[in-house]
Amino acid sequence: MHTAESTIELVEDMVVLLDEDGREIGTAPKNSVHGADTSLHLAFSCYVFNDRGEVLITRRALAKKTWPGVWTNSFCGHPAPAETLPDAVRRRADFELGLDLSDIDLALPLFRYRATDSSGIVENEVCPVYLAVAAGEPVPNPAEVMEFTWTEPEALRRSVLASPFAFSPWMVLQMRELETIRA
């Protein structure tokens, strides 16, 4: 018998599979779609800003399966089946960073990328990009985030474009597409 909490955990470990046109075609366990032949699936990225206009970047925990120890946007994740993207963004902000978000805005609705990390694991995602605002400081989940810093958005853009090897591949591509990086 499943409790409501264990049912939510099971659903959150599922990802939404997509066809080449971005239409939902089913679901699969998250751990089964991140390998050498990753199926196209739905994800999201979020950039969080504080009341000073700074953007939060995080360094992925060393225990992460893909891109461990790499600096990236504030957080990423996958919506559970039937979960709205804004709800998934709120859920992951709380889980990864202990943050409550406001002003969640869709910045890149059609962002899509495919990248392979040094271990051979492929990310293959339709990954809408959100900008949001948070009050307070992050309290990172150590299984997800090993470090964080707030930085000036345009300084971040210059750093990412000048030194793409130092950041996650999706963040580099997103910086190229975002006209401005402001909440």
Residue, then its C-alpha position, 0 to 999 in steps of 0.5 A: m500500500h502506498t501513502a500519498e507521500s510515496t505516491i508523489e515520490l514515485v510520480e516525481d521519479m517519472v519523466v514525460l517523453l516527447d516526440e520530435d515535435g515536442r508532443e507528449i507520447g508517454t512517461a518513463p522512469k527518470n533513471s531509464v532515460h539518462g544514458a548513452d541513448t537518452s529519449l527526448h523528454l521534458a525538463f526546465s531550467c530556472y534563473v533565480f534573482n534576488d531583490r538586488g537584481e543579482v542572479l543565483i548560480t549553483r555548482r552541481a553536487l559531486a554526487k550528481k550523475t551528470w555534470p558533477g561539480v559544474w557551475t550552472n543556472s540556479f536549478c533544473g528539473h523535470p515536471a512529473p506527469a500531469e504537473t504544470l511547469p510552474d508547479a514543478v519549478r516551485r517544487r524543485a526550488d524548494f527541494e534543491l535550494g529551500l527557496d520560495l519563488s515569486d514572479i515566475d516568468l517564462a523566458l525561453p518557451l521552446f529551448r531544446y538541447r542535446a549534450t553529452d557529458s564526459s561519462g557518455i551520459v546524454e541529456n536530450e531535452v525540451c527545456p523551457v527556461y524560467l526567470a523567478v524572484a526569491a526572497g531570502e538566502p538559499v539553503p542548498n540540498p547537499a545532494e543537489v548543490m555544493e556551492f552557490t553565489w549571487t552575481e550581476p547578470e551581465a557579468l555572468r553573461r560575459s563569463v559564460l560566453a568567454s569561458p563556456f567550458a566552465f559552465s553547463p552546456w545548457m547554460v551556455l546555450q541559454m545565455r546565447e538565446l536570452e536577450t537579457i537576463r533580468a527578472 
